[in-house]
């Protein structure tokens, strides 16, 4: 019931135009922002707004053709935009590592990392390394810590990351981390179960990362629900579902531009540095459900993630417990 009520409130806010638009006077000249999934939807709109503020935006996208079109769109909306496209398939650990190598070869620092890419509604599928596709793409790919070894390895603070932003969803509330069957094999898979698990993982990761970095860290981490938005995330659903979604979406759902506002808030808002690890909705911090405050589960998920990506021991952040 809680999730349904949240959905009703979310859509009511959309229809009545009660959503908050983030406004800032700060400039991001000289700053570098990495955004995954920036070739469409709220990722592309987030990228547009950040280039308008002067940031260099690195778009990490699986489909190079779509990413190039999105980059052209960004530059058409801002003739001064500095946009770089680097192919990134979050379902492949090899691709993640190649992306990290290319970024580190060309950039002396990264200021903001926005984990925006996501998939939903796919049939049961596993990656080449045997991991359930939604868990790998929506969570493990960008949060593998193989991608950003130098921001994890505090002693070699090469990347000057200040904020790590994870786009989750309010469906985390009905999610569960299936530690005994993380890949949902042997008939356990449904696309919703997999999606909800990945979105809960985003929230738990953000909370755990904040704890491991510690109160004195210059890095802040946030997770968020962007709102009920009309995007192409339903592209993998059956045609009749997509048709219904598009029909309802035109009337009730947020545009991608408005859906990007909480991502921008978490990435840029002054004064929330001490709120690291928290969860945001409609450009404000909100209390999470008990399932997302389970410190034992968050630590266990962290350790499992380290094992799944074969993270070198010296790159791992120690537990704060």
N, C-alpha and C positions, 0 to 999 in steps of 0.2 A: 504493500500500500504506500509506503514511503516513497518509493521510486515513481509510482504513478502520480502521486501528489506533486512531487518535484517536477515531473514532466508537464503537468497541468499549469503550474506556476510559471515554468519556463515559457511555454507557448503563449500563455496569457500576457506575459511581459512582451513577447514579440509582437502580438497583435495590437496591443495598446501602445506600442512604441515607448516602452518604459526602460529599454535597455540603455546602459551607460556607454557613452562614447569617450574613450580615453583621449585626453588632451595633454600635451607636454610642450614646453618651450625649449627643452634641451636639444643640443646638436650632437650628432654622432660622427662628426668628421674624424677620420683616422681610425675609427673602430671597425672591427671585422665581426660579422655575424654569420654563423652557419645555421641554415634552416633545412631540415629534411622535409621532403614532400612539398617543395615550394613551387611545383609546376601547376598547381590548381588550388581551388578552394581557399580556405583560410590561410594556408601556407603562402600562396601567391599574394594574397592581400596583405599579410604580415610583411612580406618582402617589400612590397610597394611602399608601405608606410615607412619602413626603416631606411630605404634608399632616399626617400624624400627628406629624411632627417640627416642625410649625409653618410650613412654607413655603407661600407662595402659588404655586399651580401654574397655569400657562397651558397649556391643551391645544390644540395645533394639529392639527386633524383635518379630513379631506376630507368625511366624511359627517356633517353637522350633527346629524341625528336620532340616530345611534348615539353621537355625542359627548355629546349632552345626556343620554342614558340613562346613559352612563358617569359623567358628572358627578353625576347623582342617586345612583348607586351609591357613589361616593366619599363623598358627604355622608351617606348612610345608614350608612356605616362609620365616619364621623367627623363628628359634628354641628358641630364647629368648623372643618371644612375650608373653605379659601378657594380656590375653583376658578373659573377663567374659561375659557370655550370661545370660540375664534376659528377660523373656518373657514380651512383651509389645504390647498390642492391642490398637492402638491409636483411634480406633472407640469406645472404651469403657472407660468412665470416671473412672469406678471402677478399670479397669486394669491399667490406668495411675496412680492412687493413690497407688495401690499395688506396682507398679514399683518404684515409688518415695520412698515408705517406705523401700523397700529392698535396694535401693541405699544408703539412709541415714543411715541405720543400719550398712552398711559395709564400707562406705567411710566417711572420715572426711572432705573431700572437693571435689569439682569438678572444674576443671580449664576451660574446653571448652565444650560447648554443640553444637552439629551439628545436626540440624533438617533436615534429608535427606529423610526420608520415604515418599512415595507418591504412589497414585493409580490413574488410568485414564481409560477411556473407559468403565466404568461399566454402566449397566442399572440403572434406578432410584431405589434407595435403601436408607433406613433410618436406623440409629442405634437404639439400644434398648432404648435410651433416646430421640428418635424422631428427630434427627438432620441428615440432608443430609450427606451421607457417605463420599463424597470427601471433603466437607468443614470440616467435623469432623476429617478425617484422615490426610489430607494434611496440614491443618492449625490449627484447634482448639485443637486437641489432645495434641500436644507438646507445644502450646502457651497458654494453658489454665491457666497457672500460678499456678494451683493446683500442677503441677508437681514440681515446684521449689519455694515453698513458702519462703524459707529462703534467696534466692537471691533477691526476691522481697521485703521481710521484712528487710530493710537496718539496722534496729536497732538490728537485730539478725543475723548478717552477718556470718552465719555458713558455707555456701558454698563460696569458694573463686573463683567463676566464673569470668573469665576475658573476655571471648568472647562467644557471642551467634550468631551462623551462621545459616541462613535459606536458604535452597536451593529452589529457586523459578524457574521462567522460563520467557523468554521474551514474552510469550503469555499473561502475566499480562496486556500488553498494550491494549488488546482487552477485558479485563475483566471488570466486573462491580459488585460492592457489592449491592446485591438486598435486601436492608434493609426492604422493604415492604413485602418480601417473601424470606427470607434468605435460606429456605429449598427447594425453587423452586417447590412448590406443585401446584396442580390444573392445570396440563398440561404445566407448565413453564419449566420443566426440559429437558435439553439435556446434554449429557455427556460433551460436550465441554464447554457449559455455566457454568456448575458446576466446571469443572477443572480450567477454566480461572478465575472464582471468587476466588477460593482457592489460586491461585498463586498471584493474586493481593493482597489478604489478607496478604500473607507472607510479601510482600514489605511494605505495610502500617503498619503492626505490628512492623517490624524492625525500621521503622522511628519513630513511636509513642513511642516505648520502649526507644529509645535513648533520646527523649525529656523528658520523665518522669524520667529517671535516672538522667539527668542533665549533664552539662558540666564537673563537677568535679567527676563524677563517675569513678570507676576503671573498670567498665564493659563496653565493647564495643559490638555493635550489627550490623550485616551486613546481607544483602540479596544478592542473586546472581543468574545469569543465567549460568548454567554449560556448555552450548553448546548443539548442536544437537548430541545426543549420541545414540549409539546402546546398549540399555539395554532391560530388560524384562518388562518395564513398559506397553508395549502393550499386555501383557498376557491376558487381559480381552477383547481384541478386537476380532472380527470375524476372522476365520482362514485365509480367503483370504487377509484381511488387514495385519495380522501378517506376512503372506508369502511375501507380497509386501514390507512391512517394512524391513524384514530381507534381502531381495534381494538388495534393495536400500542401506540399512545400511552398508552392506559389502563394498560398493563402496564409499559412501559419508559421513558416520557418524563417529564421534569420537569413539575411544575405551573408555571403562569405565576408564581406567588409565589416559588418557588425560582429560577426563571429570571431573576427581576429582581435577584437578589442581587449579581451582578458589576457591573451598572449602578449600583446603590447604592454599592458599594465604590468604584468609580471617581469617583463624584460627591462622596463624602463622606469617604473615609478620610484621616485625618491622616498626614502623613509621606511622601506619595508625590508631593508637589509637584515634586520634582526628577526624577521619572520621566516627565516629559512626553514624549509621542510614542510611548510603549510600548504593548504589547498585553497584554490580561489575559484570564484564564480561571480559573474556580473561585476568584474573589476573590484572585488572585495574578498577578504579572507572569510571563509566559512568553516564551521565545525564539520569534521568528517565523521562518518559512521564508525562505530567501535571496531568493525572489521579492518579498517585502515589504520587503527591505532595499536595494532597487535605487534609490539616490538619483537617478540619472539619470531613471528612469521616473517617480519621484515628482515631480520638478521639471517634467518634460514634461507630466504629467497636470495639474499645477497651471496651467501656462500654457494648456493646451487648455481647461480649465474656465473660465478667465478669458475666453477668446475665445468660448466657447459661450454665456455669459450676458451678453456685452457689458459687462463690468465696467468702470466708469470708472477710468481709469488712477490717479487720486489715491487710490483705495480699495484698490489692490493692495499687498500686502506685498512688498517687494523680496526677491530671492533672497539667501540667506546664503552662497552659494558664491563 
